[in-house]
């Protein structure tokens, strides 16, 4: 079974641009997070779907200039785990 990830519901998130980063207010926790790339891009491609890391990477590669390979997957997996620990992304069975 493949591990999938789902972003917090859009109605729980308030985004604000801040130079090269984004502020993300998470309504349920009351916490504002400062996010740098690739985290905002991950949210952009996830939309409302539960996706495996490989699907997220494929979507990111299609939209942005990202080289495919082991490093990209490791980086995205690390960000997904960080976002999960913050409660902004949840792990769901695949």
Secondary structure as GFF3:
##gff-version 3
##sequence-region A 1 94
A	DSSP	beta_strand	4	7	.	.	.	ID=ss1
A	DSSP	three_ten_helix	10	12	.	.	.	ID=ss2
A	DSSP	beta_strand	13	18	.	.	.	ID=ss3
A	DSSP	beta_strand	21	26	.	.	.	ID=ss4
A	DSSP	beta_strand	31	35	.	.	.	ID=ss5
A	DSSP	alpha_helix	39	46	.	.	.	ID=ss6
A	DSSP	beta_strand	51	52	.	.	.	ID=ss7
A	DSSP	alpha_helix	53	63	.	.	.	ID=ss8
A	DSSP	alpha_helix	70	85	.	.	.	ID=ss9
A	DSSP	beta_strand	89	92	.	.	.	ID=ss10
###
